[in-house]
Amino acid sequence: MQVISNFNQPIIKQEHIKPVLKDLYNAIKPYLTWSMFISFGIAWFITNGWCYLLIIIGKGWVRAFALAYAGFLYLPFTIEKPITIWIATRIQKLLFIRRKKKND
């Protein structure tokens, strides 16, 4: 019995990957802006940043609460990133909305 291996051939060919990467880039392109970067920073501080700040400057029960929240964030079932992205998109719509000018 002879086994023929085909290790020199790629499993996924380049012509199959390029359209998927192009579609992925087109899907995230609206979010790769300075306004989204600022909005994501604000949203990150709302969801996580306060916790890290209170770990540094907090005392007593405030620091203990911040440490417990930070520990909770590292559990595998927390959905903190999708919530942060959702909040960031809402902040971007609120802060960086393009208003139509009225013709007087």
PyMOL commands that set and color helices and strands:
alter all, ss='L'
color gray80, all
select helices_A, chain A and resi 14-31+34-57+61-73+80-95
alter helices_A, ss='H'
color red, helices_A
deselect
rebuild
show_as cartoon
